[in-house]
Amino acid sequence: MANIDFKCPCCGGTLNFDNKSQNIVCPYCDSQFSASDLQQYNDELATDGQEDTAWDESMVEAYTSEEMKGMKIYTCNSCGGEVICEETTSSTFCPYCGNNMVVSKEVSGDLKPNLIIPFKKDKAAAVEAFKKHLSHKPLLPGSFKKQNTIEETKSLYVPFWVFDADVSGKVRYKGEKTRRWEDANYRYEETRYYSLVRGGGVGFEHVPVDGSKKMDDQLMESIEPYTWSETKEFNVAYLAGYAADRYDVSKDETFERATVRFKEGTAEAFKRDIHGYQNVRTDETNLQFSNTQTRYVLYPVWTLNVKWKDQLFRFGMNGETGKIAGNLPISVPKAILFFLSFFLGIGALAFFIVFAICGFAADKALLSVIIGVILGLIVAVSVLGAFRRKNKNVHFSYGAFPYEKKDSCYIDVRKDIFLYSKIRKTAKPKNNSNRR
């Protein structure tokens, strides 16, 4: 009979049977499992089917010859950027590098946007949003507010591939439960590790993925969401006075990002059903997509190029809602000052509180100092991290939470499988109060 290999649920290593403990052990991470718990875990794995994340592309069509008559493609000879404008546009500037663009060719063979959200915010609103974006930023260099220069403010319809899908299947998580107790000499902490399975379904609609290589994907996701009810059937008349970026990321290329967002969104939706565990994190998914749709949509975006001390900063504003995003510089002296202020202030306060609780006993001074240092560090690092996030708000959106269909999530599979536990024992400090 061939050997049967079991993989460790923790690290993926090959498990062995231990004669002494009569448990299944991992020689790589030292985890131990009972045969029954491991069998239950493997039985659950065996129920997983094949993932199906295919997308329906039937709604995306090419321009008709009649529609193409009213448009021209303008190309930038400096950076290669391409935009689509009305044929009556005499000249335009590149939204990426600011140089003149020239008519290069007729629109031919391009896919036609299904929908468009017309601009609702003008240039003045974009400039005002940028100024407000600089407020309440404790780590922003003082000179940035006074000395920055807005070099360019441009409007552009950005192409997005927009996806709908109903998702069903299972998501497996890793979770922990911790309990603590003590006796006369030791403190104990037991951590129990579980495989948590949730199965069901959830629907998402209108999840966008950037279709332009020239636009920063993280910046585009940072100014989401757009209001789907504001979409209009595409008409070239909406381009009057504006340019539309010509998509250069095919719908096939965006499938991967769309699939990731749907998987992350499903994992977050199912996770809401898990209670009573700490450090719950997604392990793996086994999902099937149905009722999928793909659309090509133009969303309005304002871009602002800001110069400060020979550095260029780029900001994006949602041309419908006015939401703005863009990374700001951080003042190192301010960061150090805030860190020291919170570290010393909270540390000193914690020291005096703990020392007072201990009755100002001399042998408790060191313990009070240690607690003060730890609490001071925790608060200082946490506050500094929060301040930094105010300046650095450009990031990929996690999942598709803003696009979850109302009341679409349901759970019909709940399995909490115990895997193993670990106990940590710490000796109590000896009481020296009776020493002379």
C-alpha positions, 0 to 999 in steps of 0.5 A: 500500500502506498504511503498517505501524506497528510499536510499540516493545516498550519504550515503545510508540512508533512505530518507524522504519527508520534508513538509516545503522544499518540497524536499526529505531529508536525516536525516543522512547526511542532503543532500536534493534532488528534487523529479525530480532529485532523480527520474532521479537517480533511473531510471538510477539505474533501468537500471543496469543489472547483472554483468558477470565476468566469465573466460574461462579456456579452454587454460590451460592444464596439462603436458603430460606424455612425457613432465613430463619425463624431470622434477623433483620437488625439495622441501625445507625441511626448508620453504616448497618451491617447484620448478621445474627443469630439471631432470639432475639438481644434486642439487639446493638452495631454492630461498626463504630461501637459504637452500639446496633442495632435489628431492621429487617427479616426476612432476605429474598432474601439469598444463603446462605453455602455454608460457614463457619469457626467461631470458634476464638479468643476475646476473650482471645486477640485481646487477647493477640495485640495485645499480642504484635503490639507486640513487636519494633517498634524504631520504635514510640513508647515511650508507645504500649505504656503509654498505648494503650487498647483501646476495643472488641474485637468478633467478627464473621463477615465475608462473603467470595466465594471463587474456584477456577480452573485458569489456562492461557495465556502471560505475557510478562516483561521481563528484563535481562542485564548484563555488565561489563569494562574496558580501560586507560582505561574501564569498560564495562557492557552491558545486554541487554534481552529479552522472556521468554515462559512458557506453561503452566498452574497451579491455584488454589483457595479465593482469598478476596475481601472481600464487605463494604464496611465492612471494610478490604479490605487489612486483611482480606487481611493476616490471610489465609490461612484453613484451608479444611479447617476449613470447615463447611457453613453452619448458622444455629446457628454464629451463636449468640452472634455476628453475621454482617456482611451482604454488600454487595459483590456477587459481580460486583463482586469478580470484578475483584479475584479476576481480578487475584489469579489473574493475579498468582499465575499470573505469579509461578508461571510466573516461577519457571521464569526463570533467569539474568536480572535485573530480571524484571518482568511485561509482560502476560498472556494467560490463560484460566480454566477449572473456575471456581467461586464460593462465599459463605463466612463467615470469623471476624474479631476487630476491635480499636479502639485509642486513643492520643493522640486517634488511633484505630487499627484491628486485625484478627485471624483468628478461626481462626488468630490472625494479627493485622494493623494499622498502628502509629504510628512515632516520628520521633525513633527513625527519625532516631536509627536512620538516623544510627546506621547511616549513620554507623556503617556509613559509618565502618566502610566508610571505614576498610576501604577506606582500609586496603586502599588503604594509607592513601594520601592520594589515596584518602581521597576515594574512601574517603569516597564509598564509605563514604557510599554504603554507609552510605546503602544500609544505613541506608535498607534497615534503616529500611525493614525497621523501617517494614514491621514497623509497617505490615503492612496491605497487599493480598496480591500474587497468590494464592500461598498458594492454589496447588494443589500440583504443579499448575504446568507450563510448556510454552512457553519463549521468550527473545527478545533485543530490544536492548542498551545499553552505558555507558562510564565513564572510569577515574579517572586515577592521580595517585600519580606526581605530585609 
